[in-house]
């Protein structure tokens, strides 16, 4: 073998080694599957949304803004032509947390927002992969003074005992560090390599429980659903697409039902224009479209339900029990 071939092979081998080591370093948190236990679900006495809405429960809801994402909103739709008409595409995107208080079952959170680390830098406690992606796409994150999840909990006197997650994206899990010891519940299909790489170490060492929608019940015009507390007050609804096992949550309060859509639809404008969020690959995109169509059909069938989108503060942020 002549020297040029030898040097070429050595160069290729060195480059391959550097690439392998860099990949391992960048995806450090993704290699090991998350350890979890099933969230306990009992059979529901309700079999339709008519039955559910006829029996509202003593559950209240507050929605908090716990951070902002600064980016071109149209990027969330991967440059689809319909997104060009979106109003105020450069407006900061609010990061939401929902605080639920139940008369018998106590307090819960849905999603976590940002912790205080986002007041110190644009990437806060994000992992390596998300830091790189944020820089490549010029995405910045922030949390105003008194807006982080710990500040909200202290100011509100909240004492949640369980946190339900819509999906495993870091803007929905970054506040976990401020919630030590609590169980975090998400759908079992979210435990993928890409999801773990995306959230970094947010879930490392946390108590994790999972929802398995194959054990749920059909609740048309939506898909599989689970009666989380057994009294019809809080439902997990499968809205896969944006992520493999995304969850929306329905709160059946005395003040009227609310559907926390999560990122199955980021904004009201997208809902009104039938613009589904981007999923993972062609299958994910197709599931996202199907989930949005079910949500639209649900709203048409039950116009009394208030919709709360994944990244849009509602006109009212508090509802009584």
Phi, psi and omega per residue, in radians:
X1 nan 2.196 -3.115
X2 -1.294 2.925 -3.031
X3 -1.127 -0.616 -3.112
X4 -1.132 -0.753 3.107
X5 -1.130 -0.701 -3.135
X6 -1.097 -0.784 3.125
X7 -1.132 -0.658 3.114
X8 -1.107 -0.796 3.135
X9 -1.131 -0.678 3.102
X10 -1.117 -0.685 3.121
X11 -1.142 -0.746 3.122
X12 -1.112 -0.750 3.140
X13 -1.106 -0.724 3.113
X14 -1.127 -0.747 3.131
X15 -1.111 -0.709 3.128
X16 -1.119 -0.694 3.129
X17 -1.153 -0.769 3.120
X18 -1.076 -0.736 3.125
X19 -1.102 -0.752 -3.137
X20 -1.120 -0.780 -3.140
X21 -1.146 -0.698 3.127
X22 -1.128 -0.723 3.126
X23 -1.105 -0.785 3.120
X24 -1.066 -0.745 -3.135
X25 -1.143 -0.758 -3.084
X26 -1.187 -0.617 -3.083
X27 -1.856 0.510 -3.041
X28 -0.894 -0.721 -3.027
X29 -1.441 -0.049 -3.010
X30 -1.691 -0.288 -2.956
X31 -1.220 -0.650 -3.088
X32 -1.698 2.193 3.080
X33 -1.035 2.607 3.124
X34 -1.282 2.408 3.102
X35 -1.566 2.251 -3.085
X36 -2.579 2.934 3.024
X37 -2.154 2.737 -3.134
X38 -1.179 2.461 2.992
X39 -1.314 2.268 -3.057
X40 -1.240 2.160 3.127
X41 -2.178 2.311 3.040
X42 -1.833 2.785 3.111
X43 -1.080 2.376 -3.124
X44 -1.507 2.617 3.058
X45 -1.494 -0.098 -3.116
X46 -1.743 2.477 -3.103
X47 -2.229 0.018 3.095
X48 -2.694 2.806 3.113
X49 -1.202 -0.491 3.061
X50 -1.045 -0.771 3.119
X51 -1.133 -0.723 -3.137
X52 -1.082 -0.872 -3.051
X53 -1.222 -0.321 3.081
X54 -1.376 -0.133 -3.104
X55 -2.314 1.143 3.128
X56 -1.089 2.714 -3.016
X57 -2.100 2.834 -3.133
X58 -1.352 1.269 -3.128
X59 -2.307 2.301 3.135
X60 -1.975 2.889 -3.014
X61 -2.524 2.351 2.925
X62 -2.219 2.462 3.092
X63 -1.954 2.234 -3.112
X64 -2.005 2.564 2.927
X65 -1.648 2.030 -3.096
X66 -2.084 0.928 3.092
X67 2.291 3.016 3.127
X68 -2.490 2.576 3.010
X69 -1.980 2.303 -3.094
X70 -1.925 1.887 -3.104
X71 -2.878 3.005 3.019
X72 -1.359 1.990 -3.088
X73 -0.981 -0.497 -3.095
X74 -1.152 -0.344 3.097
X75 -1.118 -0.436 3.138
X76 -1.181 -0.232 -3.120
X77 -2.025 0.317 3.039
X78 0.861 0.783 3.034
X79 1.205 0.360 3.098
X80 -1.079 2.409 -3.048
X81 -0.969 -0.611 -3.103
X82 -1.087 -0.485 -3.083
X83 -1.259 -0.260 -3.125
X84 -1.082 -0.461 -3.112
X85 -1.504 0.032 -3.103
X86 -1.083 2.252 3.111
X87 -1.283 2.550 3.079
X88 0.829 0.992 -3.062
X89 -1.140 -0.349 -3.106
X90 -1.709 0.094 3.125
X91 -1.135 2.450 3.101
X92 -0.956 2.504 -3.098
X93 -1.724 2.040 -3.122
X94 -1.230 2.481 3.049
X95 -1.770 2.151 -2.941
X96 -1.894 2.600 2.975
X97 -2.282 2.476 3.119
X98 -2.057 2.225 3.130
X99 -1.858 2.117 -3.128
X100 -1.949 2.402 3.088
X101 -2.221 2.105 -3.112
X102 -1.944 2.390 -3.084
X103 -1.034 -0.566 -3.141
X104 -1.907 -0.566 -2.975
X105 -1.750 0.029 3.069
X106 1.507 -2.674 -2.981
X107 -1.985 2.603 -3.125
X108 -2.448 2.774 2.909
X109 -2.054 2.613 2.921
X110 -2.063 2.016 -3.021
X111 1.186 2.986 -2.944
X112 -2.225 -0.239 -3.087
X113 1.119 -2.730 -3.098
X114 -1.762 2.637 2.989
X115 -1.637 -3.069 -3.003
X116 -1.203 -0.296 -3.114
X117 -1.073 -0.373 -3.126
X118 -1.352 -0.131 3.019
X119 -1.463 -0.172 -3.072
X120 -1.839 -0.214 -3.129
X121 -3.018 2.787 -3.008
X122 -1.240 -0.276 -3.113
X123 -1.909 -0.094 3.081
X124 0.869 -2.224 -3.126
X125 -1.740 0.391 3.102
X126 -1.107 2.661 3.104
X127 -1.402 -3.133 -3.028
X128 -1.076 -0.762 -3.094
X129 -1.097 -0.820 -3.108
X130 -1.195 -0.574 3.072
X131 -1.088 -0.744 3.117
X132 -1.134 -0.824 -3.120
X133 -1.101 -0.706 3.115
X134 -1.046 -0.727 3.131
X135 -1.182 -0.723 -3.139
X136 -1.117 -0.613 -3.076
X137 -1.776 0.094 3.116
X138 1.005 0.796 3.090
X139 -1.765 2.290 3.117
X140 -2.144 2.602 -3.131
X141 -2.168 2.631 3.126
X142 -2.681 2.799 2.991
X143 -2.421 2.231 -3.135
X144 -1.304 2.828 3.119
X145 -1.040 2.270 -3.132
X146 1.366 0.153 -3.070
X147 -1.832 -0.248 -3.120
X148 -1.180 2.846 -3.000
X149 -1.086 -0.663 3.129
X150 -1.126 -0.675 3.126
X151 -1.151 -0.716 3.103
X152 -1.073 -0.779 -3.123
X153 -1.088 -0.769 -3.124
X154 -1.145 -0.761 -3.091
X155 -1.185 -0.589 -3.078
X156 -1.582 -0.173 -3.059
X157 1.183 0.443 -3.076
X158 -1.330 2.549 3.127
X159 -2.456 1.196 -3.091
X160 -1.224 2.591 3.108
X161 -1.948 -0.129 3.116
X162 -2.610 2.541 3.084
X163 -2.122 2.129 3.034
X164 -1.701 2.396 -3.126
X165 -1.936 2.424 3.051
X166 -1.250 -0.696 -3.131
X167 -2.960 2.988 -3.077
X168 -1.718 1.282 2.889
X169 -2.062 2.543 -2.926
X170 -1.161 -0.419 3.085
X171 -1.283 -0.119 3.073
X172 -1.875 -0.163 -3.085
X173 -2.111 -0.087 -2.991
X174 -1.185 -0.293 3.118
X175 -1.521 0.013 -3.089
X176 -1.031 -0.586 -3.123
X177 -1.060 -0.415 -3.135
X178 -1.609 0.108 -3.073
X179 -2.236 0.966 -3.046
X180 -1.130 2.475 3.029
X181 1.507 -0.217 -3.118
X182 -1.435 2.637 2.997
X183 -1.400 2.482 3.117
X184 -2.050 2.233 -2.981
X185 -2.006 2.255 3.084
X186 -2.563 2.919 -3.110
X187 -1.302 2.486 -2.949
X188 -1.075 -0.540 -3.125
X189 -1.269 -0.099 3.081
X190 -1.332 -0.272 -3.060
X191 -1.381 1.222 -3.138
X192 -1.991 2.887 3.118
X193 -1.010 -0.812 -3.104
X194 -1.137 -0.715 3.120
X195 -1.099 -0.743 -3.139
X196 -1.145 -0.680 3.092
X197 -1.136 -0.625 -3.084
X198 -1.212 -0.772 -3.086
X199 -1.463 -0.120 3.112
X200 1.059 -2.262 -3.084
X201 -1.712 0.255 -3.083
X202 -0.981 -0.637 -3.061
X203 -1.725 0.013 -3.088
X204 -1.117 2.177 3.105
X205 1.387 -0.025 -3.118
X206 -1.441 2.749 3.025
X207 -1.390 2.082 -3.030
X208 -2.078 2.388 3.037
X209 -2.258 2.623 -3.052
X210 -2.190 2.606 3.029
X211 -1.758 2.336 3.107
X212 -2.016 1.814 -3.041
X213 -1.206 -0.220 3.016
X214 -1.168 -0.311 3.089
X215 -1.684 0.049 3.136
X216 -1.481 -2.856 -3.128
X217 -2.304 2.571 3.095
X218 -1.218 2.332 3.121
X219 -2.349 1.281 -3.094
X220 -1.120 2.653 0.140
X221 -1.423 0.037 3.004
X222 -1.418 -3.136 -3.136
X223 -1.635 -2.442 -3.126
X224 -1.142 2.493 -3.114
X225 -2.507 2.791 3.133
X226 -2.342 2.319 3.076
X227 -1.467 1.679 -2.902
X228 -1.188 -0.588 -3.079
X229 -1.894 -0.060 3.059
X230 1.462 -0.019 -3.127
X231 -2.095 0.196 3.117
X232 1.379 0.111 -3.058
X233 -1.426 -0.540 -3.072
X234 -2.452 2.106 -3.088
X235 -2.078 2.406 2.931
X236 -1.669 2.300 -3.068
X237 -2.171 2.244 3.133
X238 -1.232 2.120 3.077
X239 -2.366 1.006 -3.075
X240 -1.124 2.731 3.067
X241 2.491 -1.161 3.091
X242 -0.971 -0.730 2.917
X243 -2.294 2.898 -2.991
X244 -1.020 -0.515 -3.070
X245 -2.480 0.825 -3.129
X246 -1.055 2.544 -3.118
X247 -2.158 2.333 2.895
X248 -1.813 2.790 -3.076
X249 -2.270 2.290 3.087
X250 -1.830 2.210 3.127
X251 -1.870 2.020 -3.049
X252 -1.720 1.281 -3.016
X253 -1.514 2.815 3.054
X254 -1.039 -0.568 -3.133
X255 -1.386 0.048 3.123
X256 2.064 2.645 -3.097
X257 -1.286 2.506 3.079
X258 -2.219 2.399 3.098
X259 -1.950 1.957 3.087
X260 -1.486 1.722 -2.967
X261 -1.267 -0.490 -3.030
X262 1.166 -2.681 -3.077
X263 -1.511 0.244 2.906
X264 -1.122 -0.337 2.943
X265 -2.767 2.029 -3.027
X266 -1.231 -0.703 -2.971
X267 -2.374 2.680 3.076
X268 -1.064 -0.635 3.121
X269 -1.033 -0.757 3.129
X270 -1.137 -0.672 3.110
X271 -1.091 -0.818 -3.105
X272 -1.146 -0.481 -3.101
X273 -1.771 0.127 3.088
X274 1.112 0.592 -3.092
X275 -1.764 1.795 -3.098
X276 -1.326 2.676 3.090
X277 -1.248 2.845 3.091
X278 -1.254 2.400 3.037
X279 -1.878 -2.997 3.120
X280 -1.637 1.842 3.129
X281 1.303 -3.112 -3.104
X282 -1.096 -0.710 -3.141
X283 -1.109 -0.766 3.124
X284 -1.113 -0.707 3.108
X285 -1.092 -0.736 3.128
X286 -1.137 -0.709 3.110
X287 -1.149 -0.653 3.128
X288 -1.107 -0.723 3.096
X289 -1.116 -0.772 -3.131
X290 -1.112 -0.710 3.120
X291 -1.137 -0.722 3.118
X292 -1.112 -0.704 3.123
X293 -1.098 -0.676 3.088
X294 -1.152 -0.711 3.111
X295 -1.107 -0.709 3.106
X296 -1.140 -0.713 3.104
X297 -1.129 -0.658 3.113
X298 -1.114 -0.793 3.138
X299 -1.123 -0.638 3.105
X300 -1.175 -0.683 -3.127
X301 -1.287 -0.557 -3.077
X302 -2.285 1.292 -3.065
X303 -1.119 -0.269 3.140
X304 -1.296 -0.231 -3.131
X305 -1.336 2.222 3.088
X306 -1.484 2.283 -3.126
X307 -1.689 2.343 3.043
X308 -2.122 2.031 -3.027
X309 -1.502 2.844 -2.970
X310 -1.079 -0.572 -3.081
X311 -2.408 0.823 3.115
X312 -2.551 2.070 3.110
X313 -1.120 2.287 3.102
X314 -1.251 2.825 3.133
X315 -1.045 -0.684 3.025
X316 -1.895 2.341 -3.138
X317 -1.861 -0.030 3.136
X318 -2.459 2.356 3.068
X319 -2.281 2.399 3.139
X320 -1.346 2.915 3.082
X321 -1.137 nan nan
